[in-house]
Amino acid sequence: MNFITSFFGLIEDLTWGWALIPILVVFGVFITVMSGFVQFEFFTRMFRVLSSKNQSGDPNAISAREALLVSVGGRVGGGNIAGVAVAITLGGPGAVFWMWAIALIGMATSLVESTLAQLYKRSNGDGTYRGGPASYITHGLGAKHRWLAIIYAVCLMLAFAFGFNAFQGNTFAGAVNDSLGVDRLWSGIGLAIITGFIVYGGIRRIAKVADVIIPIMAFIYIGLALLVIVSNITALPDVIWSIVANAFGLEEAVSGGFGAALAQGLRRGLFSNEAGLGSAPNVAATADVRHPVSQGITQSFSVFVDTIIICSCTAFIILLSPVYQPGVEGIDGVVLTQQSLVSQVGGWSQYFLTFAILLFAFSSIIYNYYLGETALKVMTSRPGALHALRLAIVLVVFLGAIAPGATAVFFFSDPLMGVLAVVNLMAIIMLFPVALRILDDFRFQLRSGVARPVFQPAAFPDLDLDHAAWPHAQNLSPSRDSQVGTI
């Protein structure tokens, strides 16, 4: 057992320890520059996904908004509440600035990886689609790289479907026990039953549930943060100044100063928004959209929501409260966020925060399950395997909930997520020229006066694409085809 623990510890050191975060940052900057700062170019267009005019006309399909909300539900989790608090405790207010910076860069990375996921997606034949990094590795890089897709799929399943779901079950049961006094056994049983109902409904049911609970989750938490900000509006300029000043070492709030702020901000930001890690593209591929870049823009918006909005809410709740004392350790994590909120709006707010944590944990569970289902389909298509996976997920969630120490068994999750990120980055680096071609096609159509660009796979005969995954293109007239398909 010690050998296994040491082995995964070595993997974590080789990925998250010193190499992966700088690579993610450098590659994010590279994508931003080479794409012409695409995340800013299409920033206002991101909000169109919220309009009902941009929803799929197929009732069986997953709309762009539903795919967005599923991915937001996965990105937004304990890291947005506890992780931000830890970053501020260890890195000072300046860590918040670097979280913002890495989110703005990560928006471009997420746009590219999600565009590739859409480009190489495959039709299931029933109005739904599947895809992700394993798909763009196999069909983009070629069948000879399928072994790399298998490695990716195995790591995805073990890290997200099993490891992180055990952690989320533990978070859920712990929050219920601490705030409401409900025994872990009963909350574990309830969570397992609800999880089973959702996962046996497949991606359609997951999307429908996310379409309801994610807006509720977000609006409640944002509302509480706005209440705190409005109540302390006169102190807001000083807080913003402390964030900027500490970020550049103009003032030192914690030991380590600039270095601590930079390290904590980048690390927590990347863990929170998952840009470049290769998880969210699996959900991005399920959406029924007119053009791959459309879903890329939508997933870029998901990063914005996760970090610039939700993480900022936590940061301002903490920094505007008297509970947080720079450089003083002792209170951190979710307790710091909870006590900061209570000090501002009263004891009743802890119950609202508990409710938000519950929704965060549950939304992450259903997101993590779908990643496991996607990974399984890469390895096998046997129906019995899918049934076994669903039962295993329900069991893992239950065990994670009832046993506070059970999650220690899943020590391999973070190291395997590091491997995921390395594999995904290798793929998108090699496929980046293809992503630029698709982006050029999108821009060409916009310049030609096409309000909602439509992708025509026939215009890219050198790419291994599934033409059945693009029903909108099949309905175009020949003259229109020739116009929108040209780069």
Residue pairs with C-beta under 8 A, 6 or more apart in sequence:
5 411
8 411
8 412
8 415
8 416
9 415
11 415
11 416
11 418
11 419
12 414
12 415
12 418
14 418
15 415
15 418
15 419
15 421
15 422
16 267
16 414
16 415
16 418
20 418
20 421
20 422
21 266
21 267
21 270
23 425
24 106
24 109
24 270
24 275
24 276
24 421
24 425
25 102
25 105
25 266
27 109
27 276
27 425
27 429
28 102
28 105
28 106
28 108
28 109
28 275
28 276
29 105
31 108
31 109
31 112
31 432
32 38
32 39
32 105
32 108
34 432
34 436
35 108
35 111
35 112
35 436
35 439
37 108
38 108
38 111
38 439
39 104
39 107
39 108
39 111
39 300
42 111
42 297
42 300
45 297
46 297
46 298
46 300
46 301
46 304
47 301
48 54
49 64
49 65
49 68
49 297
49 298
49 301
50 65
54 63
54 64
54 65
54 452
55 63
55 64
55 65
56 62
56 63
56 64
56 287
56 288
56 289
58 127
58 288
58 471
59 127
60 126
60 127
60 128
60 204
61 127
61 128
61 287
61 288
62 128
62 129
62 203
62 204
62 207
62 286
62 287
62 288
63 207
63 287
63 288
64 287
64 288
64 289
64 294
64 295
64 298
65 211
65 298
66 207
66 208
66 210
66 211
66 287
67 207
67 283
67 284
67 286
67 287
67 295
67 298
68 298
68 299
68 301
68 302
69 207
69 210
69 211
69 214
69 215
70 206
70 207
70 210
70 214
70 283
70 286
70 366
70 367
70 370
71 280
71 283
71 284
71 299
71 302
71 367
72 210
72 214
72 218
72 302
72 305
72 306
72 363
73 210
73 213
73 214
73 217
73 363
73 364
73 366
73 367
74 274
74 279
74 280
74 283
74 363
74 364
74 367
74 368
74 371
75 272
75 273
75 274
75 280
75 302
75 303
75 305
75 306
76 214
76 217
76 218
76 305
76 306
76 310
76 360
76 363
76 364
77 168
77 272
77 360
77 361
77 363
77 364
78 167
78 168
78 171
78 334
78 357
78 360
78 361
78 364
79 268
79 271
79 272
80 272
80 306
80 310
80 311
80 314
80 360
81 314
81 334
81 337
81 353
81 356
81 357
81 360
82 333
82 334
82 337
83 268
83 271
83 272
84 96
84 99
84 268
84 272
84 311
84 314
84 315
84 318
84 337
85 314
85 318
85 332
85 333
85 334
85 335
85 336
85 337
86 264
86 268
86 332
86 333
87 95
87 96
87 99
87 264
87 265
87 267
87 268
88 95
88 96
88 264
88 315
88 318
88 319
88 324
88 336
89 254
89 329
89 331
89 332
89 336
90 254
90 260
90 264
90 332
91 98
91 254
91 256
91 260
91 261
91 262
91 263
91 264
91 265
92 246
92 252
92 253
92 254
92 257
92 260
92 261
92 326
92 327
93 239
93 242
93 243
93 246
93 247
93 253
93 261
93 315
93 319
93 326
94 243
94 244
94 245
94 246
94 247
94 248
94 249
94 253
94 258
94 261
94 262
94 265
95 247
95 260
95 261
95 262
95 264
95 265
95 268
96 243
96 247
96 265
96 311
96 312
96 315
96 319
97 243
97 244
97 246
97 247
97 261
97 265
98 247
98 261
98 262
98 264
98 265
98 266
98 269
99 265
99 266
99 268
99 269
99 272
99 307
99 311
99 315
100 269
100 307
100 308
100 312
101 265
101 269
102 265
102 266
102 269
102 270
102 273
102 307
103 269
103 273
103 275
103 303
103 304
103 306
103 307
103 308
103 311
104 308
105 275
106 269
106 270
106 273
106 275
106 276
106 303
106 307
107 275
107 300
107 301
107 303
107 304
108 300
109 275
109 276
109 428
110 273
110 275
110 276
110 280
110 296
110 299
110 300
110 302
110 303
111 293
111 296
111 297
111 299
111 300
112 296
112 428
112 432
112 435
113 133
113 275
113 276
113 278
113 280
113 281
113 284
113 299
113 424
113 428
114 280
114 281
114 284
114 295
114 296
114 298
114 299
114 300
115 292
115 293
115 295
115 296
115 435
115 438
115 439
116 136
116 140
116 281
116 292
116 427
116 428
116 431
116 434
116 435
117 131
117 132
117 133
117 135
117 136
117 281
117 282
117 284
117 285
117 295
118 131
118 284
118 285
118 287
118 289
118 292
118 294
118 295
118 296
119 136
119 140
119 292
119 434
119 435
119 438
119 463
119 465
120 131
120 135
120 136
120 139
120 140
120 285
120 463
120 464
120 465
120 466
121 129
121 130
121 131
121 135
121 285
121 286
121 466
121 469
122 129
122 130
122 131
122 135
122 466
122 469
123 129
123 466
123 468
123 469
124 130
125 468
127 288
128 203
128 204
128 286
129 285
129 286
129 287
129 288
129 469
130 285
130 286
130 374
130 377
131 281
131 282
131 285
131 286
132 278
132 281
132 282
132 284
132 285
132 374
133 149
133 152
133 278
133 281
133 282
133 423
133 424
133 427
134 149
134 150
134 152
134 153
134 156
134 374
134 375
134 378
135 149
135 285
135 378
136 281
136 427
136 428
136 431
137 145
137 146
137 148
137 149
137 152
137 423
137 427
138 145
138 146
138 149
139 464
139 465
140 427
140 430
140 431
140 434
140 463
140 464
141 148
141 427
141 430
141 431
148 423
148 426
148 427
149 378
150 378
150 379
151 419
151 423
152 278
152 375
152 378
152 420
152 423
152 424
153 374
153 375
153 376
153 378
153 379
154 375
154 379
155 416
155 417
155 419
155 420
155 423
156 278
156 279
156 282
156 371
156 372
156 374
156 375
156 420
157 371
157 372
157 375
157 376
157 389
158 412
158 413
158 416
159 412
159 413
159 414
159 416
159 417
159 420
160 279
160 368
160 371
160 372
160 413
160 417
161 368
161 369
161 371
161 372
161 373
161 375
161 389
161 393
161 396
162 372
162 392
162 393
162 396
162 410
162 413
163 410
163 412
163 413
163 416
164 364
164 368
164 410
164 413
165 364
165 365
165 368
165 369
165 372
165 393
165 396
165 397
165 400
166 396
166 397
166 399
166 400
166 406
166 407
166 409
166 410
167 400
167 407
167 410
167 413
168 361
168 362
168 364
168 365
168 368
168 397
168 400
169 188
169 191
169 361
169 365
169 396
169 397
169 398
169 399
169 400
169 401
170 400
170 401
170 404
170 406
170 407
171 357
171 360
171 361
172 187
172 191
172 357
172 358
172 361
172 362
172 365
172 401
173 184
173 187
173 188
173 191
173 400
173 401
173 402
174 184
174 404
175 354
175 357
175 358
175 361
176 182
176 184
176 187
176 354
176 358
177 183
177 184
177 187
178 354
179 350
179 351
179 354
180 354
184 401
184 402
184 403
184 404
185 402
187 401
188 397
188 398
188 399
188 401
188 402
189 398
191 362
191 365
191 397
191 398
191 401
192 394
192 395
192 397
192 398
192 401
194 362
195 365
195 366
195 369
195 393
195 394
195 397
196 390
196 394
198 205
198 206
198 209
198 366
198 369
199 206
199 366
199 369
199 373
199 390
199 393
199 394
200 390
201 208
202 373
203 286
203 370
203 373
206 366
206 367
206 369
206 370
207 286
209 366
210 363
210 366
210 367
213 359
213 362
213 363
214 359
214 363
216 359
217 356
217 359
217 360
217 363
218 305
218 309
218 310
220 352
220 355
220 356
221 310
221 313
221 356
222 309
222 310
222 313
224 313
224 317
224 341
224 345
224 349
224 352
224 353
224 356
225 312
225 313
225 314
225 316
225 317
227 344
227 345
228 316
228 317
228 320
228 321
228 341
228 344
228 345
229 236
229 316
229 320
231 344
231 345
232 320
232 344
235 320
236 316
236 320
239 316
239 319
239 320
242 251
242 253
242 319
243 315
243 319
244 250
245 251
246 252
246 253
246 257
246 261
247 258
247 261
247 262
247 265
248 258
249 257
249 258
249 261
253 261
253 326
253 327
254 260
254 261
254 326
254 327
255 327
256 263
269 307
269 311
270 276
270 277
272 306
272 307
272 311
273 302
273 303
273 306
273 307
274 280
275 303
276 421
276 424
276 425
276 428
277 417
277 420
277 421
277 424
278 420
278 421
278 423
278 424
278 427
279 371
279 420
280 299
280 302
281 299
281 424
282 370
282 371
282 374
283 367
283 370
283 371
284 295
284 296
284 298
284 299
287 295
287 298
288 471
289 295
289 298
290 452
290 453
290 454
290 455
290 472
291 441
291 442
291 445
291 452
291 453
291 454
291 455
292 438
292 442
292 455
293 438
293 439
293 441
293 442
293 453
294 442
294 452
294 453
314 337
317 337
317 340
317 341
317 344
318 324
318 336
318 337
318 340
320 340
320 344
321 339
321 340
321 341
321 343
321 344
322 343
323 331
323 336
323 339
323 340
323 343
324 336
324 340
331 339
334 357
337 353
338 350
338 353
341 349
341 350
341 353
342 349
342 350
365 397
369 390
369 393
372 389
372 393
373 386
373 389
376 385
376 386
376 389
377 386
379 385
399 406
400 406
400 407
428 435
434 463
437 460
437 487
438 455
440 487
441 453
441 455
441 459
441 484
441 485
441 486
441 487
442 453
444 486
444 487
445 453
445 454
445 484
446 453
448 483
448 484
450 483
450 484
453 484
454 472
454 473
454 476
454 484
455 470
455 472
455 473
456 470
456 473
456 476
456 481
456 484
456 485
457 463
457 465
457 466
457 467
457 469
457 470
457 473
458 467
458 473
458 481
458 485
459 484
459 485
459 486
459 487
467 473
467 474
473 481
476 484
